[in-house]
Amino acid sequence: MTRVTRRALLIGGLALTTVGAGSDRLADPFTLGVASGDPTFDSVVLWTRLAPTPLAEDGAGGMPSRAVEVKWEIALDERFRRVIRRGKTYARPEEGHSVHVDVRGLLPGREYFYRFAAEGHLSRTGRTRTALAPWALGSGLTMAFASCSQFEHGYFTAYRRLAEDQPDLVLHLGDYQYEYTKGAYVAPGGNPRDHEGPETETLANYRQRHAQYKTDLDLQEAHAVAPWAVVWDDHEIDNNWADEVYEKPQIPQPNFLARRAAAFQAYYENMPIRSKPSGIDLQLYRRLQWGGLANFHLLDTRQYRDDQACGDGLKACPERLEPTRTITGAAQEKWLLDGLKRSHARWDVLGQQVFFSQLDFTPGVGETNNMDAWDGYAANRDRVAAGFCHTRNTVVLTGDVHAAWAADVKERWNDPTSRTVATELVSTSITSGGDGSETRPETPAILAENPHVKYFNNRRGYVRTKFTAREVRADFRGLDYVRTPGAPVTTKASFVIEDRSPGLHKA
């Protein structure tokens, strides 16, 4: 993206503040980049966070304990000759000096450019886009989705390659940042870089950790290229947390709810979202409509779930089949099923965190499932899958598992001949797990045990999709290494999902 000069800014009409000698003028506060998110047909959220010293241990980013005026503008062109909105707001210490500007009155299906100015400094330029007008199908939507970016496990080259693909929209499905202290989670071959600070437990910890991730220039490129729609998984707070239950009950966390509130507050401060936290609550599930082409149902499978069955892990566990067990909570399940039933979109898309399809990890006799995934909440999963019959087409997008998968969602999991009701696409990680490999020794046996699973790859990367009225094309984009920066990206496999024909077809 072009970095606009001071002269261009003045020409564009967004005057920079002149600060006299002896003032407390800040160093460049725009070290964390810019972002936009949650586009509608006539609005988008613009974000930045001021942090001249982003890795400060107190989480304040080197900012003073006062509100700072921030000016913003949005234009039809990258040189800001056609500015259509401008204004000012305040970055306040109680919100980590973050800025969320909900710009309204925009035109549907349009590309825009935006930037900020504060304390005599100018941010980089970001590119964003509004959704299509209601009911419009348009010529297509290029959407990329990603998950699982452990800073220590490698370089964020995949984010830069994603940005180079110039998507219209980016979905991030969780594990945007990891909570561990330096060296607590080591990738095969070792970690090429380290986390700053302790394991994240306080608001200062989470602010510092988010800032460290945001200083990565590859991640900044991905944020600046398109609007994002984000949902969390577990590592934004604590590994495998479930509602008010932390990962390891045998190691008491008496302040876990305070930790959860701190994590939610920092998440809001660092993401281009509209919803604000209220204590230990933040409603993150929401719906994003892209005209008549697609409805994105963004889910939260952490905040409302029951604790994992049978002590978590890969288990043969009859408890997972209990009809009352929930991964979504009753209110979110009703919201989702009502939304699917009322939808008139060509494609209904679930953006969510953990593996949806059944996956048996034991070849032959017996069955072992992942208690942290939808398999641990089978009845809840089956009710949601039954709701797919109300839609024209349903696609489930998934993160979490650090490998690329693709599967047909079956009406009856243990009957390979049963009807396919939807399709699941699983993104590999950006870095988590290190360089990875094309396959794993156990993969052939697992694929044979699960014939509805059609694809597996263990490299790092993301998924690029193209939605049109007739089909969805999914390109699994992979990098062969992340331990050193600069890897090229290749398309490891491509699939097509045809309108009114759920299931995967090799492209």
Buried (B, 14 or more C-beta within 10 A) or exposed (E): BEEBEEEBBEEBEBEBBEEEEEEEEBEBBBBBBBBBBBBBBBBBBBBBBBBBBBBBEEBBBBBEEEBBEBBBBBBBEBEBEEBBBBEBBEBBEEBBBBBBBEBEEBEBBBEBBBBBBBBBBBBBBBBBBBBBBEEBBBEBBBBBBBBBBBBBBBBBBBBBBBBEBEBBBBBBBBBBBBBBBBEEBEBEEEBBBEBBBBBBBBBBBBBBBBBBBBBBEBBBBBBBBBBBBBBBBBBBBBBBBBBEBBBEEEEEBEEBEBBBBBBBBBBBBBBBBEBEBEEBEBBBBBEBBBBBBBBBBBBBBBBBBBBBBBEBBBBEBEEBBBEEBBBBBEEBBEBBBEBBEEBEBBBBBBBBBBBBBBBBBBBEEEBBBBBBBBBBBBBBBBBBBEBBEBBEBBBBBBBBBBBBBBBBBBBEBEEEEEEBBBBBBBBBBBBBBBBBBEBEEEBEEBBEBBEBBBBBBBBBBBBBBBBBEEBBBBBBBBBBBBBEEEBEBBEBBBBBBEBEEBBBEEE
